[in-house]
Amino acid sequence: MKSKKLLGLITLTAVVAVTLAACGGGKKSDSGNKNVETEDISKFTMKVKNDKEAIKGGTLDVAVASDTQFKGLFSKIYYQDSYDNYYMRPSDEGLFSYDEDFVITDEGAAKLDLDVDNKKATITLKENIKWSDGEPVTADDLIYPYEVIGNKDYTGIRYDDNFTNIVGMEEYHDGKADTISGIKKVDDQSIEVTYKEMNPGMLQLDGGVYTSAMPKHIFKDIPIKDQEKSDAVRKNPVTYGPYYMSKIVTGESVEYLPNEHYYKGKPKLDKIVFTNVPTASIVEAVKAKKYDMVYSMPTDNFPTYKDSEGYQMLGREELAYTYVGFKLGTFDKEKGEVIMNPDAKMADVKLRQAMGYAMDNDAIGQKFYNGLRTGATTLIPPIFKTLHNTDVKGYQYDLDKAKKILDDAGYKDTDGDGLRENPKGEKLTINFASMAGGETAQPLADYYLQQWKEIGLDVKLATGRLIDFQAFYDKIKNDDPEIDVFQAAWGVNSAPSPAGLYSRNAAFNYSRFASEENDKLLKAIDSKASFDDTKRKEAYDAWQEYMFEQAPVIPTLYRNEIMPVNDRVKSFTWNYEETRDFYDIELTAEKR
């Protein structure tokens, strides 16, 4: 990259992709179970230890622990949740390689050159990059995702500030232009993208320069409005990763065969199989040695499988956070922006703050997750060491403070039933949405309801029960009026700018919070001025402080994750900078 002199500015670590997940609550810290055994994630390794000689070929069996069928949107342009992302990993590869700080390097399928002064990025493909059907990856395949995501008929959720920052994109999106003026094909191997503004996040993966290609020869004859439902996305994805999807049983499993056209050479296994496994049976499946690896392994019951014979337990910071979100408006899909509702049930910031102080997140992490989750304070996790604001202490458990906030804001129990009415004296019932899945989902949801009742709030489960993962996010995305409050989680981006989750143009802004001050603070984070370390830190600190005060969402837990890996697996590293996990992986025995 031309901008290597700027790499020293980026001194943080991050997470690879936007993902979705769910979690829950806990007990008071002063009355928690003192006998809970807690874990220290720093003592886990991320690299498989296996010195045995590898066999030739073999089949790798991988489980994805999930209580819902996967959607099967196997496209970086269209996928929406972490489960589909797990299934894409052996077959789908981004354009760029990156280092431990997610700064883009030159070892991937393409290289990136940034011209900061002229606000341009040049993306150049290496020679001989081919799709799994043997067709070459070309500059047209680099341009095509921009044309799809920017099109008014696009049905996905990735049209956000990163795309509107491209010169000519908004005119194209609004139908005022047939092409995107800021994107130019240089030759068959390279394109040039011109931006309105540049920021230091662009040096990192997913920091503003789009990281995926799309096989135009496959999609060009499919109307954009129909692509998400097409076989090209759901049944026969064409990719350029080390393996390709050879058989998909919708919602249940995916088989992969080696991609003989892979630019680094043919991978070493004969086959990989990913299978959906309910969380209720995944521990027994591990003990029976049915799988070589498990993604999304529950951490709430870690003691029940930590010593499973024949497995190594890899562990790492999940680089994600759980949060409680408050519905404050809707998303106008035509305009592509958040519309705040000043009359929303949760519009009063004091009500949101009080609910935050009623949750004991430190106890939740200890009692329900054996220390594998910890209380969260800001929306920039501490893994972003230089950007996490340590001065923001978050909503520390304080029932008396929560009650006083409600008293001062006019939420009083006017009819003597022990539950508060709103400041107008009207009955206040708050509908809380939480997801089904795992052993702790129900008791954790019950805990939240209990704690909010402790401060006099009548909070009930939306729909009367926990909601399946897919149905939950359908309701959240579509701003179901039955939901006032919800708990969910984000895996933050590898460039930690929060605009993709919290700007007024972000479809992922599920709380539907927007303000001129938030616009200004996010713009400061993603400005050219932020190439200066000090100003960048100041911008991030100011935004975290503002979001703490406004509380449109309240972070509750920082998360860690565990991956059981069978002893016959070799050459696998589960760290975030490793881009070749499935290309390198081998087996040292025919059977587990």
Disulfide bonds with the S-S distance in Angstrom:
none
